[in-house]
Amino acid sequence: MTTVDHLRQVRLGNLRTVLLALVDRPGSRADLAARTGLTKATLSNLTEPLLANGILVEEPATLAGMGRPSKPLRFHPDGPVAVGAEINVSHLAVETLGLDGETLRRVLVPTDIRDATSDEVLDRVAELIREIIPARPVLGVGLAVPGVVHDGVLVRAPNLPKLVGAPLAADLGLRLNLDVELDNEANLAALAHLWPRHLAGEDFVHVSADVGIGAGVVLHGEVYRGVSGFAGELGHVVIERNGVRCTCGSRGCVERYAGLDVILREAGRRRLDSLAKALDAGDPKALSAVKAAGEALGVGLATLMNLFDVPTVVLGGSYAVLHEHLSTAIQSEMDARVLAGGERHTTLVASPLGEFAVVRGAAGLVTRRAVQQPERLFA
């Protein structure tokens, strides 16, 4: 490595440090110097290009205690944004997110796409994205799908077989003239609880359901993906050897007992909001359906707890809505089956992000990369 290359890497590393500090909270140069360990001169040198390019803004001077008034730096309210998009069996969702973690706009459209072609789905996603993109620089698009992803292609998706094999990232990128990164929806929902704020600690499992069930496993503050990206396929953990046939070809998978479509069918309801109202009214059929799903989900989660030994389970998506009625059955099964259960009670919490965790994580994938690789901000 040449001296010039070395100095460039040092500068990018320092710039990354400053941006991460500003993601945490705004601050004056003096405050940033104290938090990052960089000198004020270095900070001025680093922040001037960010100010000139509309990435940061300097606020009016404020007096806090003795000494000179400080001028806090923060991400520019009209600065670059990231786009998140989610393709799921029963809905499409899009969101725009600033570098500071603030959501600008979000839209969720209920729709059944099981019979749609990849072109039909991507045309609709592109249309939704165009509707919410502001007149600001766009860093890129994170695209979430319910299946196994490799090199921008959906390679396995039992509930959306018509999308398998399509170069979804490349095709959406051509429609929008933007960089698109494809990832699994469960992993991105977990990421939304890590970036830009830790919402569930550094070790947890985030589990959510649509027709299928996905789990994002987080260990030591990072999403665990496994060697081939298959980690967290909770929906296809077998809980009954000769049970109900699953779309994946196996039998007795968790999602055939605890997926949202199964819960709705057993409860005699067509929509999640209707089910929630029935539960609040004490409808016996709805209560029985949710209890049975909670027991099945608890058995599957106990397997994950025994494998990964994490202290927290975050219930997201439809499970967050049903948390109050699901949690007792889930907890009972985990307490009986998790080996460490007697020593440490696994905490069950509802996601504060609810049904938007996936699409927020998809946008967060882009903002996180921009902060960690700051050269992208000037591309």
Secondary structure, 3 states (H helix, E strand, C coil): CCHHHHHHHHHHHHHHHHHHHHHHCCECHHHHHHHHCCCHHHHHHHHHHHHHCCCEEECCCECCCCCCCECCEEECCCCCEEEEEEECCCEEEEEEEECCCCEEEEEEEECCCCCCCHHHHHHHHHHHHHHHCCCCCEEEEEEEECCEEECCEEEECCCCHHHCCCCHHHHHHHHHCCCEEEEEHHHHHHHCCCCCCCCCCCCEEEEEECCCEEEEEEECCEEECCCCCCCCCHHHCECCCCCCECCCCCECECHHHHCHHHHHHHHCCCCHHHHHHHHHCCCHHHHHHHHHHHHHHHHHHHHHHHHHCCCEEEEEEHHHHCHHHHHHHHHHHHHHHCHHHHCCCCEEEECCCHHHHHHHHHHHHHHHHHHHCHHHHHC
